[in-house]
Amino acid sequence: MTEQQSQQPVALVPAGHSKPIGRYSPGVALSLPLAGKLVFVSGQVATDQHGNVLSPGDAGGQTRVVFERIRGVLRAAGGDLPDIVNLVVYVADVKRDFTEISTVRNEMLGEPAPASTLVEVSRLAEEGCLVEISAIAVVGG
């Protein structure tokens, strides 16, 4: 593999993943010389491969599904949740759902905790979804 080839982004689409509703990849990996791969995971929501919302009305259940979807994208790049270095969490109602989301997040992620941002939004793109999470990870190296 030449240096030019190693720096081309590669789309990551795990088996069974729901089809994106727009023109984007669930994740993108970029190989970096001596540093492994930088993996960008698009915002994930709690839907199945047919676009049906999973754990409706349950922010904790949806958060667990979202982390499993993120895990699937990272595994497609040869990594897993401990490789995450940055998260952005979008939530429709922080006051109502923060505790459930935070509890699951703390269960799923180890130490050191990744850098994080939590943002309340008026709504998410998928009707019925309460939380969406995007991530950046460094895999290998």
N, C-alpha and C positions, 0 to 999 in steps of 0.2 A: 504494500500500500504506500503510495507516495504521500508526501506532506500535504499536497493539495487535496487528495482524496480524504485524508484523515480529518480534514477540517470542514467537510460538507455535512450539513445537518441531515439527520435521518429521522423520518416520521416514525412514531411508536404508536401502534394500534393493537392492543392486546386482543386475543381471541375472546369473543363473547361481549366485547365492549359495545355500548350503544352507539349508533351512527350519529356523528356530529350534526347539529341542526344548521350549521353554517360551514364555511370553507376554513376549517382548521383541523389540526391533528390533536389527538388526546395528549400527546407528548412529542417532544423533539429532543434528540440527543446530538451533541456536538463533541467529537473526540478532540482532546487537547493534548499535544505532545507533553509527555511526562506528568500529566495531571489527571488522566482518566477521561471521563466524559462529563460534560456539563449537561444536565437533563432539565428541560423546562416542561412542566406538566400543566396543561391547560386547566382552567377551572372545571372541576368535577362536581357533579350533582348526583343525587341518589335516584338514578333511573336504571332500569334493566336494559337489556340489549334491544328491546322493542320500544323504548322510550317511556315505559310505564313508571310512575313515581313509586319508589319503595319506601316503606315506613311512613306513610302519610300522617302528617300531624305530629310526628315524633322526631324532634330535633336531634336527640341523642342517637336514635336508630339511623337517621339519615346521615349523621356525621360518621358513624361506623361504616356505612356503605361507601361514603365518599373516600374514607381512608383506604378501604379495600380496593376501590377503583384506582386510587393513586398508587397503591402497592402494585397493582397489575401493570400500570404503565412503567413504573420503575423496574419491575422484574423483566419487562421486555427489553430494558437497557442493561440488564445484568445487575441491578441494584435492589434496594428495599427501603423501607421507611427510615431506618437509621441514617441513610445517606442524604436526607433532606437538610438543606442549610437555610431555606427561607420558605415561609408560608404566607399566603394572603387568604384570610377567611372573610367571606361575605355572608352576612346574615340579615334576614328580613326583620327580625325583632330581637335586638340584643337584650333588652330588659327581660323578656320572657324566656329566651333560649340560651343565654350565656352559660349558665351553670351546666346544663346537659351537654352542650358542645364542648366546654372546657374539660369536663370529666372524661369524656371519650378521648379527646385530644391527648390528655395527660396519660391515659392508659396506652394509647397507640404509639406515642413517641417517647423515646428514651432521653438520656442525657448525652451530650449537652443538648438542651432544647434549641431548636432552630430559631433564627430571627423570625419575628412574626408581626403581622399587621391584622387587625380586626376592624372591619368596616360594616356599618349598618347601611343597608340599601333599601329603597322603597319597594323593590320586588326583584326577583331573579327571573332569568329568561325562561325557565321551565316552570309552568304553573304547578303549584303544589310543593315545590322545593323550598325548604327553609334555610338551607346552608349550601354554599358553594366554596370550594377551596382550590387554589392553585398553588403550585410548589416549584421550587428549584432545588435540584440535588446534584451532588458531585459523586459519581460512581466510579470506583476503581482508582487506579493511579498509583 
